Amino acid sequence: MLNMKYQYRLYLFVFLLFTAFTQPGCSKKAETEKAKVEEVIVEKGVDHPSTEYVSLIQKNTDLIKTVNTNVTSTPSAGIEETDITCISAGNVPMAIFLLKVDLSDPNISMEACMPNDKNAYGFQTVRSMITAKNASYTNREVIAATNGDYFNELGVPLGMVYRNGVLTRNHQDKYYFLSILKDNTCVIGDNKNYISYVTRIKEGLGARYLLVKDAELTTAGLDENVEPRTAVGVINSKKLVFLIVDGRRTGYSAGITLADEAKILKAIGVRDAVNLDGGGSSTFIVKNSVGGYETRNRPSGDVERAVANSWMIMRKK
């Protein structure tokens, strides 16, 4: 009787062991569910049409009282520009520029640029950097450009610089960055994930303040000054949007705080966002329909300021 009971238990053990190896197990199911959750987190942004940006800002924030103008155009396939003038909730004028870039378009790419398109520190206007960048290529041209990272009095940027996979300045502690990886995807990162990206970075520039993380605002404790601003937000791994808000111009555009800048980017669907250099550095240039380069915004110093670096949106000819 004992032998039969022993045999029964042995057969049961073998059956259960066989079942565990031939059927989807709990651990495998858990891994699948975890992967699904991680996928949702990675693509937490929402890619709304650019034509909806004004309505999204009005719906999701209290920043706009009255819209004066709202124009969306397509400077090139893969690029959409939205220009907005409005009266803010504080009864002051505000000029907002949004540029969405679609890196899934095989003809569109983004590059970090330094003065004269060289790996050397210094100062140059974004417009002059465009000229230098175009001179470096025969098969590509700049379609749009903005100013980049903060910098010191010697023209040394405060954050990292990667150009065509070459490290010019390393990532700095407690700083952020926007990078274009070698597979032409975009990412905003910090100290925690820099190591996981470092071997994959093709283009990268630093950014001083984190505005949005995982589609949530992260502006607690940041200064509340109303200034001209430039920022960038990642919608998903292939789409990002630059935000430029003019300021220090009475009767035209007062500027914006970091917190309100973040609210705009969150409202239009970005997943992560960082603030780039602003003030007199804020510059937004687009190639127009007749082949020239037009400064869309109005830099607060009346002329374009020479800066340390910039972001160039490129198109294959």
Secondary structure, 3 states (H helix, E strand, C coil): CHHHHHHHHHHHHHHHHHHHHHCCCHHHHHHHHHHHHHHHHHCCCCCCCHHHHHHHHHHHCCCEEEEEEEEEEEEECCEEEEEEEEEECCCCEEEEEEEEEECCCCCEEEEEECHHHCCCCCCECHHHHHHHHHHCCCCEEEEEEEECCCECCCCCECCCEEECCEEEECCCCCCEEEEEECCCCEEEECHHHHHHHHHHEEEEEEECEEEEECCEECCCCCCCCCECEEEEEEEECCEEEEEEECCCECCCECCECHHHHHHHHHHCCCCEEEECCCHHHCCEEEECCCCCEEECCCCCCCCCCCECCEEEEEEEC
